[in-house]
Amino acid sequence: MNAGESNPDLPKSYSAAEVAAALDCSEWWVKEQARRRRIPFLRSGSGYRFTRRHVEEIFHLLEERPDPVNAPLLSTTSTRPRTFVPFEAPAVPLRARRPRRARNAV
């Protein structure tokens, strides 16, 4: 087998730089996450290596899903009682207050 050929029975492994390009992040970040054991990896003589399954698992680990607590309610009726304000009520004109620093200076 020549040096340029690889064994088709072995899984292809990717470098940290290739994974970083796929994740659109820095190579340093990928290496740091592997060093801290936050993402799956293989350690070889040439550093951190990642198989296709590792990369897929990393994508799943980084995936953000909608939080059901923050999901909008599908109800169209409001539970808050409405208050009726007649149009005849006089509008109160708004007046700006003096800034605090101007009030304290006097």
VENZIKA-V250584 format. One record per helix or strand of 2 or more residues. SS is the DSSP state (helix for helix, strand for strand). FROM is the first residue (numbers start at 1). TO is the last residue. If there is no record, write none. Layout:
ss = [SS	SS]
from = [FROM	FROM]
to = [TO	TO]
//
This chain:
ss = [strand	helix	helix	strand	strand	helix	helix]
from = [13	16	27	42	47	52	100]
to = [15	23	35	44	51	62	105]
//
